[in-house]
């Protein structure tokens, strides 16, 4: 009897310690979450914008010593590090909404560990892999990606004021903004204000394959950073270039924006709007330059501009250390339409209205992804419908301003109806309700 009581007591003590550990972990995660929420984000943003404004003024005066001193202050400040981690995590959650990628999010403790990692890297400024924050979670790869992107954003904060000091306007949309309707209205108003007697030309430069011959030395000549931090920046670039050279041997190479960091692409095209033409004052008013990753679009109304823009673009790429042999240029009219930010934009001749619809690749990808989820035998039908609906809802939310989605809805609903009818014992009314629930945005 005494032996049985001792065994029961041991079991109770083990259960008590297990539940005690669980309560401690929950409390610690709550404390970390409260600590992350109590961070004064408005004050941090004010400090960062004040430093960037001072760098901007020093760059206009061509005071390089003051620029580098202020850049050193920005790179070592805690406000810029916390904001870099916050922006990367928010962008990671909303990344590729039109493709429907459901990315995971990290907790507050892991976010604070990434800030510690940035502090260590800014002290040593070399060999970033040695200072990785140890993590026992399953999301180690995701944390490493966030660490790398937070470092890139930190360097981008220090280089962005130099870009704005020489750029007339900011039309770079590699990070998808909250309102895509604003970009479409900007393009539409510009195309409407063109001279109707002269033909509107759209020049699309695709420099995806120009990264085959990329020299870091010539690229670093165009970058102004303190000497100690320039070594760390060079280390980041070498990582991206080596990753690109590994994927270069594949027959079907990935998109360059998926391999090379967005920081490198942004700095490459800092002066893309400084491209000069012969008749500068006339064409500046009537031209528009927009950028999405490696795709640069010029909207002009002069027939003589094509050769000059190509010449200036080649000189800009050579100054940045890129090869110009594989540059792609396509010249189209506004009525033919072009793809931008996974939208197909086209002007009507009668009404001069901009028609925006999803691209063919975007529609094919979302249909292919939904079919692969629905055919996955690991989950039951209810879970498959929930996952597919979540992805389709995000995709439809990105294209919510588009009126030409009825054909897409009809195709998806028709395929779903046939699939549910053949693989389940649902009645006709139940299958119709499931399809309506899947396709609608508001259920």
N, C-alpha and C positions, 0 to 999 in steps of 0.2 A: 504493500500500500504506500509506504513511504517512497519506494522507487518510482511508482507511477506519479505521485505528487511532484517529485523532483523533475521528471520528464515534462509534465504539464507546465511547471514553472519556467523551465528552460524555453519551451515553445512560446509562452506568453512574453518572455523578455525579448526573444528574437523578433516577434511581431511588433512589440513596442518600439524597438530600435529601428525597424524598417519604416514604420509609420512616422516616427520622429524624424528620420532622414528625409522622407518625402515632404513633411511640413517645413523643414528647414530649407529645402530646395525651392519650394513654392514661395516662401517668404523672401528668400534672396532674389528670386526672379521678380517678385513684386517690387522689392526695394530698387532693383536696377531699372525697372520700368518707370517708377516714380522719379528716380534720378534723371532719366532721359527726358521725361516730360517737363521737369522743372528747369531745364536748361533755357536761359534767356535768348531765344532764337532771334528776336527783333534786335536786341543789342548786338549780337554777333553779326547780324547782317549789316547793321549800321557801321560797325568797325571795319568789316570787309569792304564795304562800298566806299568808306572814307579813305582807306589805303589805296584802293584802285583809282579813286579820283586824284589822289596825289601823284600816283605813278603816271596817270594820263597827262597831268599838267607838266610834269618833268619831261615826258616824252615829246610834248609839243615844243618845249624849249631846247630839245636835244641835249639834255643834261644826263648823260649816261651814268655818271657816278651816283647821282641822287636816285636814278631809276633802280640801279642795282641794290642800293642801300634799302630802299623801300620794298623791293622784291624780297630781300632777306627778312625784313620784318614780317611781311605777309606769309612767307613760307614757314616761319617759326611760330606764328600766332595760333592760339588755341581756337579762336573763332573760325578761322578758315578751315581748320582740320575737322571740327565738328560739322560745319556746313557741308564740307565735301562728302563726309560719310552720309549725312542726311539726304543730300541730293542723289547720291549714287543708289541708296536703298530705295528711295521713292521711284527713281527711274527704272530700277531693276524690277520693281513690282508691276509697272505699267509699260514694260518694254514689249515692242512688237505686238501692239494691241490688234492691229489689222490681221496678224497671222494667228492670233488666239493662243499665244504661249502663256501658260499659267505658271509663272515662276514662283518659287518659294520665297518667304521673307525670313530674316534672321531676327532673333529676340534682342532685347535692350542690352543684355550682358555682352553679347557678341558685338554689338555696335560699339560699345565702350572699349572692348578689346581691340577693335580696328583703329580707334583713335590712339590707343597706346602704341599700336604698331607704327602709326604715322609719326608719333613722337620719337620712337627709337630710330626710325629711318632718317628723320631729319637731323638727328644727332650724329649718326655714323656716316650717312650719305653715300653708302656703297654696300654691295652684296646684300640685296634686299631679302634673299631667301633665308639668310641666317637669322633674321629678326621676325620671322613669321610667328604669330601668336599661336601657342599650342591649344588645340581644341579637340575634345573627345567626342564631339557631335558627329552626326552623319553628313552634315552640310559643310565639310571641309573644303570641297572644291568651290562651292558657292562663296564661302568666306574669302578664299584666295582671290577669286574674281573681283569681289568687292574691294579688297585691299588694293589690288592693282588699279582699279578704276578710280578709287579715292585718291591715290597718288597722282594719277593723270589729271583729275579735276583740280587738285592742289596746284600743280604746275600751270594748269590752264588759267586759274584765277590770276596768277602773276603775269601771264602773257597776254591776257585779254585786253587790258588797258592800252597796250602798245598797238594792238590791232585797231581799236576804236580811235586812236589818235590820228591814224592815217586813212581810215575808211570813211566814206561818205554816209553810208547807211548799212545796217546789218540785215542781210537777206539770206542767212545760212540756216537751214532747217534740217540738219542731220538728226537732232533730237526733236521728236515730234511734239509740237506745242499742244496746249490744251484746246485751242480753237483752230481747227483746220479751215473753217469757213473764212477766217480772216485772210489767210493766204490766197484762197480762191477769189475772194472779192478784190484783193490787191491786183492779181493777175487780170481779172475781168475788167476792172477800171482802167488799167493800163492799155489793154487791147482795144477798149472802146475809144480812148482818147487819141489813137493813132490817126494819121492822115489817111482818109479813104482813097485818095488818088494814088498813093504809093502802097506797094504790096508789103504787108507785115511779114517779116522773116523771123523764124525761131531757130537759133543755132544751138545744138545740143552737143556738148563735149563729154565724152566718156573716156576717162583716163584709168580705167580699171587695170589694164594690161601694161601701163607705163611703170608700174612698180617692179617689173622684172629687172630693170637696171636702176637701182637706187643707191646713191652714195651718201653716207651719213655725214662725211666731212663737209661737203658743199651745203648740205641742209643746215648744219649747225652754225654756219657763218651768218645765216639770216635770223638766228635766235639770240636774243640778249638776255642773259641770266648771269648771276654771280658765278665766279670760276668754280667754287666748291660745289655748288648745286648743279652746275652744268655737267659734271661727271655723273651725278645721279640721273640726270635727264638723259644722258647718252646711254646709260645702262638700260633704261626703259626702252629706248628706241632699238637697241641691239636685240632685246628680247622679241620685239614685234617683228623685226626684219628676219631673224632666224626662224621664227614661227611661220612667216610667209614663205621662206625658201624651202621649208619642209613640205608645205602644201603645194609648192610650185610644180612638183613632179607628177601630180595627179592629172589624169586626162580631163576630168570634169572638175576644174578648180573651183573652190568656193568663191563667194563674193568677197572682194577685198575689205569691205566694211565689217565682215564677220571675223577676219583674221587680224588685220592691222587695227591698232587702237584708234578711236575717234579723235584723240588728241593730236596724233600725227597728221590726220587728214585736215583737221581744222587749221593747224599752223601752216600747212602747205599752201592753203588758199587764203592767207591773211590779206594779201594784196590783189585778190581777184577782181575787185571793183575798181582798182587803179589802172586797169587796162585802158590805154589811150588810143583814140582814133584820130584821123586827120581833122575832121570838123568836130572839135571837142565840144564847143558850147551848144551846137545844134543837136548833136546826138545824145549828149548827157541828159537832156530834158526828155528825149523820146525813147531812151533805152532802159531796160530793166535787166538786172542780173540776179538770178536765184540759184541756190546751191543745195543739193541733197547728197551728202557723202562725196563720191567720186563723179557725180553727174552735175555739170554746170550748164545752165540754160541762159542764153542771151536772147532777149526779145528786142528787135530793132526794126526800123522802117526804112533803112537805106540799103540799096543794092550794093553799094561800094564798100560796105563795112565788113563783109565776109572775110576777105583776104587780110585786112588789117587786124581783125580780132584774132584770127588764126595765128598770125605772125606774133602778136603780143602774148598770146597764150603759150606758144612754144618757148618764147624767151623767158616767161615766168616759170615754166616747168624746168627749164635748164638751170635757172638760178636756184631752184629748190633741190636739184640733184636727181631729177627724174629723167627717164628716157622719153623721147618724143617720136620714136619711129612707129609705135603701136597706138598712137592717139586716134580716137574715132570721132568723126564729125558728121553729123546728119543735119541737113538744112531742110526745113519743112515750112509750110504756111500755117497760119493760125486755124484755118478751116480743116486741116488734116488731123490735128490733135497730137498731143504728146503725153507721155507718162511722167508723173512727178508725185512723190510720196505715196506710191501705190494707188494713185488716182489717174484716170485717163481724162485729160482736160481738152475740150474741143469747143470752138466757137461756131455758132450758127451764122450763116450769111444773111438770112432774112431779119432775124430779131436782134442780132449781135449780142446774144446771151451765151454765157459759158455753161456748157453741159459737162458735169462731173459725174463719173461713174467708176466703179472698181475696175482695176486692170484684169486682164485675162489670167495672168499668173496668180493673182491674189484669189480669184474665184476658184481656180483649179486647186490651189493649195488647201483652201478651207474645205472644199468638198472631199478631197483626198483624206484629209485629217479626220473629218467626221466619219467617213466610211471605215477607216482603220480602227477608230474607237468603237464603233458599233459592231464590228466583226471580231473584237477582242474577246476570246472565250474565258478570260480570267475572272471577269466580273459578270454579275447578273444583268438583266436587261434594264432594271431601274437605275442602277449605278451608271451604266453606259449612257442612258438617256440624260442623266444629270450632268455627266462630264461633257458630253457632246453639246448640251444646251448651254453650258457655261462658256465654252469656247465660241460657239456660234453667236451668243449674246454679245460677247466682247467684240467680235468681228462686225456685227451689225451696228453696235454702238459707235464704232469708228466711222462707218458709212451711213450714219443716221440722217445726214443732210442730203443724201442721194435719193432721187425719186425713181431710179431705174433698178429697183431690187425685187420687183414682182416676179420676174422670170427666174431669178435665183431662188426665191422662196418656193416657187412652184416646183422647180426641179428637186430641191431638197425634200419637200413634203411628199412628192410623188415617190421618191426612192425610199423614204422612211415608211410610208404606208405599205409598200410592197414587202419591205424587210420585216416589219412587225407582223404583218398578216401571214407570212410564210414561216416565221420562227416562233410564233406564240399562238395561244388559244383565245386571244382577245376577240371580243365581238367587234362589229363594224363601228359602232358608236365609240367604244373605248379606244380603238386605234385612231380614229379621227381626233378624239380629244388629246391623245398623246402627241400626235403630230402638231396640232394647234398649239399645245403648250410648249413644244420644242421650238417652233418657228417664231412665236410671238416674243416681243421685247419686254412686255409689261406684265408677264405672269411669273 
